Amino acid sequence: MKNYSIEDIIPDIEQSMGYYVGVFEETPDPVIEWPHRHNFYSLVWFKKGVGINVIDFNEHEISSDRIFTINPNQIHNWNYSIDSSGYFILIDSPTARHLNIEFSNPFIDLKEADLQFIDEIFKRMLTGTNQLSAISYLFSLLLSSETPNYHSNQIISEFKNLISGNLDKNLSIDQYADKLGIAAGTLNQTCKIETGLTAKQLQLELKITEAKRLLLYADFNYSEIAFKLGFEDSSYFSRIFKKKTDLSPTQFLEKYPKIRKKS
């Protein structure tokens, strides 16, 4: 499956910027494969439009004044009406780490009282020179309202990135902590405070999420998926998958046949 960069989506972007702010309906659709992954963070505000946005293995309705957010490595596919309009922001991983951004929910619905103000922020981002500060300010506003949490502890963000880059390995928590330059106890404590999971549990959660993506969107058999995710064998993978999801891999595919056909 293709994993696209900002440069693939916006070919004329200045590569040193690390982000891009655009008008949805004025941006030409790139020639890309569907579904696909991004290696960047994206935020899309549909001011107008209807349709379906599939993020990983969940379908979400596209509707007016709904903001969608996607993290790197999430699988994405959508179908929206021709009259859709709005704004979007693309942010590469180093810039997102600098801004301490990590999306934790797929979408939020903006309140009517906030629409004019947020619209003005986007307009200023499109015409101003200090866009990065405006992006940071925008996310601060989203965070301060009664909306999903968009910011993540930096240790957790870096830990998740390390896990995603080493899914085929069974690195110990001590090895991850060493890569992060902290003690294993600190990593565990931070994970527990920020996510409610131990570091080992969070590692397994991310592996199971990737297993779901591969089951739905790739043509690998169970043995190949087990190998790609560092499990001992397909039987062990199936047992762990069922323990975490209450479904066997086969039952999981039976539950999501509609989404599987989209690929």
C-alpha positions as CSV (number, residue, x, y, z in Angstrom):
1,M,0.0,0.0,0.0
2,K,1.2,3.5,-0.9
3,N,2.5,5.8,1.8
4,Y,2.4,9.4,0.6
5,S,4.3,12.4,1.7
6,I,3.2,16.0,1.6
7,E,5.3,16.5,-1.5
8,D,3.3,13.7,-3.2
9,I,0.0,15.5,-2.4
10,I,1.3,19.1,-3.0
11,P,4.1,18.7,-5.6
12,D,5.0,22.5,-5.7
13,I,5.4,22.8,-1.9
14,E,8.7,24.2,-0.5
15,Q,10.1,21.2,1.1
16,S,11.8,23.1,4.0
17,M,8.4,24.3,5.3
18,G,7.2,21.1,6.9
19,Y,3.5,22.1,6.5
20,Y,0.9,23.3,4.0
21,V,-2.4,25.2,4.4
22,G,-4.8,25.1,1.5
23,V,-8.4,25.6,0.3
24,F,-10.0,22.2,-0.2
25,E,-12.0,23.0,-3.4
26,E,-9.2,25.0,-5.0
27,T,-6.6,22.2,-4.7
28,P,-6.3,19.8,-7.6
29,D,-6.9,16.2,-6.7
30,P,-3.5,14.4,-6.8
31,V,-3.1,11.1,-8.7
32,I,-2.9,8.6,-5.8
33,E,-4.0,5.1,-5.0
34,W,-7.0,4.5,-2.7
35,P,-6.9,3.5,0.0
36,H,-3.5,4.7,1.2
37,R,-1.4,5.9,4.1
38,H,0.2,9.3,4.8
39,N,3.5,9.9,6.5
40,F,2.2,13.2,7.8
41,Y,-0.6,14.6,9.9
42,S,-3.7,16.0,8.2
43,L,-6.7,18.1,9.3
44,V,-9.6,18.7,6.9
45,W,-12.4,21.1,7.7
46,F,-15.5,20.3,5.6
47,K,-17.4,23.6,5.7
48,K,-19.7,22.1,3.2
49,G,-20.2,18.6,1.8
50,V,-21.5,15.1,2.3
51,G,-20.0,11.6,1.9
52,I,-18.1,8.9,3.8
53,N,-14.5,9.1,5.2
54,V,-13.0,5.7,6.1
55,I,-10.1,5.9,8.5
56,D,-8.5,2.6,9.3
57,F,-11.5,0.2,9.7
58,N,-14.2,2.8,10.7
59,E,-16.5,4.7,8.4
60,H,-17.4,8.3,9.4
61,E,-20.0,10.5,7.8
62,I,-18.7,13.7,6.1
63,S,-21.0,16.6,7.0
64,S,-20.8,20.4,7.1
65,D,-18.6,21.9,9.7
66,R,-16.9,18.6,10.7
67,I,-13.1,18.5,11.0
68,F,-11.4,15.3,10.3
69,T,-7.9,14.4,11.6
70,I,-5.6,11.6,10.5
71,N,-2.3,10.6,12.0
72,P,0.6,9.1,10.0
73,N,0.2,5.4,9.1
74,Q,-3.6,5.4,9.4
75,I,-5.2,4.0,6.3
76,H,-7.5,6.4,4.6
77,N,-10.2,6.3,1.9
78,W,-13.1,8.7,1.2
79,N,-15.8,9.6,-1.2
80,Y,-17.3,13.1,-1.0
81,S,-19.8,15.2,-2.9
82,I,-18.6,17.4,-5.8
83,D,-19.8,20.6,-4.0
84,S,-17.5,19.9,-0.9
85,S,-15.6,22.9,0.3
86,G,-13.4,23.9,3.2
87,Y,-9.8,24.1,4.3
88,F,-7.0,21.6,5.1
89,I,-3.7,21.6,6.9
90,L,-0.9,19.0,6.2
91,I,2.0,18.8,8.8
92,D,5.0,16.6,8.6
93,S,6.1,14.5,11.5
94,P,9.1,16.7,12.7
95,T,6.9,19.8,12.7
96,A,4.1,18.0,14.5
97,R,6.6,16.9,17.2
98,H,7.7,20.5,17.5
99,L,4.1,21.6,18.0
100,N,3.4,18.6,20.2
101,I,0.5,17.4,18.0
102,E,-1.0,13.9,18.1
103,F,-4.6,13.4,17.0
104,S,-6.6,11.1,19.3
105,N,-10.0,11.3,17.7
106,P,-11.0,11.0,14.0
107,F,-13.3,14.1,13.9
108,I,-14.9,16.9,15.8
109,D,-18.0,18.9,15.0
110,L,-17.5,22.7,15.3
111,K,-19.9,24.7,17.3
112,E,-21.8,27.4,15.4
113,A,-20.5,30.1,17.7
114,D,-16.9,29.2,16.8
115,L,-17.3,29.0,13.0
116,Q,-16.7,32.6,12.1
117,F,-13.6,32.9,14.3
118,I,-12.0,29.7,13.1
119,D,-12.8,30.7,9.5
120,E,-10.9,33.9,10.1
121,I,-7.9,32.0,11.4
122,F,-7.7,29.9,8.3
123,K,-8.0,33.0,6.1
124,R,-5.2,34.7,7.9
125,M,-3.1,31.5,7.6
126,L,-3.6,31.6,3.9
127,T,-2.6,35.2,3.5
128,G,-0.2,35.8,6.4
129,T,3.5,35.1,6.9
130,N,3.5,33.6,10.3
131,Q,1.5,30.5,9.5
132,L,3.2,28.1,12.0
133,S,2.3,30.3,15.0
134,A,-1.3,30.4,13.6
135,I,-1.4,26.6,13.3
136,S,-0.2,26.3,16.9
137,Y,-2.8,28.8,18.0
138,L,-5.6,27.0,16.1
139,F,-4.8,23.7,17.9
140,S,-4.6,25.5,21.2
141,L,-8.2,26.7,20.6
142,L,-9.4,23.3,19.7
143,L,-7.7,21.9,22.8
144,S,-9.2,24.5,25.1
145,S,-12.8,23.9,24.0
146,E,-14.8,20.9,24.8
147,T,-13.3,18.9,21.9
148,P,-11.1,15.8,21.8
149,N,-7.5,16.1,23.0
150,Y,-5.2,16.9,20.1
151,H,-1.9,17.2,22.0
152,S,0.1,14.3,23.3
153,N,2.9,13.9,25.8
154,Q,6.2,14.1,23.8
155,I,7.5,10.8,25.3
156,I,4.3,9.0,24.3
157,S,4.4,10.5,20.8
158,E,8.1,9.4,20.3
159,F,7.4,6.0,21.8
160,K,4.5,5.4,19.4
161,N,6.7,6.5,16.5
162,L,9.4,4.0,17.6
163,I,6.9,1.2,17.9
164,S,5.5,2.0,14.4
165,G,9.0,1.8,13.0
166,N,9.8,-1.5,14.6
167,L,6.5,-3.4,14.4
168,D,8.3,-6.5,13.0
169,K,10.6,-6.7,16.0
170,N,10.0,-7.7,19.6
171,L,12.0,-5.0,21.2
172,S,11.8,-4.9,25.0
173,I,10.6,-1.9,27.0
174,D,14.1,-1.5,28.2
175,Q,15.3,-1.2,24.6
176,Y,12.7,1.3,23.8
177,A,13.5,3.3,26.9
178,D,17.1,3.3,26.0
179,K,16.3,4.7,22.5
180,L,14.2,7.4,24.2
181,G,17.1,8.2,26.6
182,I,14.9,7.6,29.7
183,A,14.6,4.9,32.3
184,A,12.1,2.0,31.7
185,G,10.3,2.9,34.9
186,T,9.8,6.5,33.6
187,L,8.5,5.2,30.3
188,N,6.0,2.9,32.1
189,Q,4.9,5.6,34.5
190,T,4.4,8.1,31.7
191,C,2.4,5.6,29.6
192,K,0.2,4.7,32.6
193,I,-0.5,8.4,33.4
194,E,-1.1,9.5,29.8
195,T,-2.9,6.4,28.3
196,G,-3.9,4.2,31.2
197,L,-1.8,1.4,29.8
198,T,1.6,0.1,30.6
199,A,4.3,0.5,28.0
200,K,4.0,-3.1,27.0
201,Q,0.2,-2.9,26.8
202,L,0.5,0.2,24.5
203,Q,3.1,-1.6,22.3
204,L,0.6,-4.5,21.9
205,E,-2.3,-2.2,21.3
206,L,-0.4,-0.6,18.4
207,K,0.5,-4.0,17.0
208,I,-3.1,-5.2,17.1
209,T,-4.2,-2.0,15.4
210,E,-1.7,-2.6,12.6
211,A,-2.9,-6.2,12.4
212,K,-6.5,-4.9,11.8
213,R,-5.2,-2.7,9.0
214,L,-3.3,-5.5,7.3
215,L,-6.3,-7.9,7.6
216,L,-8.7,-5.4,6.0
217,Y,-6.5,-3.8,3.4
218,A,-3.6,-6.1,2.5
219,D,-3.5,-9.5,0.8
220,F,-1.3,-11.2,3.4
221,N,-2.2,-14.5,5.1
222,Y,-2.2,-14.9,8.8
223,S,1.3,-16.3,8.9
224,E,2.6,-13.3,6.9
225,I,0.9,-10.8,9.2
226,A,2.3,-12.6,12.2
227,F,5.8,-12.4,10.8
228,K,5.4,-8.7,9.9
229,L,4.3,-7.9,13.4
230,G,7.0,-9.9,15.2
231,F,4.7,-12.6,16.6
232,E,6.1,-16.1,17.1
233,D,3.7,-17.8,14.7
234,S,0.2,-17.5,13.2
235,S,-1.4,-19.5,16.0
236,Y,0.1,-17.2,18.7
237,F,-0.9,-14.2,16.7
238,S,-4.5,-15.5,16.4
239,R,-4.7,-16.2,20.2
240,I,-3.4,-12.7,21.1
241,F,-5.7,-11.0,18.5
242,K,-8.8,-12.7,19.9
243,K,-7.7,-11.9,23.5
244,K,-7.5,-8.2,22.6
245,T,-10.5,-7.9,20.3
246,D,-12.8,-10.8,21.4
247,L,-12.8,-11.8,17.7
248,S,-10.6,-14.2,15.8
249,P,-8.9,-12.8,12.7
250,T,-11.5,-14.6,10.6
251,Q,-14.4,-13.3,12.7
252,F,-12.9,-9.8,12.4
253,L,-13.0,-10.0,8.6
254,E,-16.6,-11.3,8.7
255,K,-17.6,-8.2,10.8
256,Y,-16.1,-5.7,8.4
257,P,-16.8,-7.1,4.8
258,K,-18.1,-3.8,3.5
259,I,-14.9,-1.9,4.4
260,R,-12.7,-4.7,3.1
261,K,-14.4,-4.4,-0.3
262,K,-13.4,-0.8,-0.5
263,S,-9.8,-1.7,-1.1
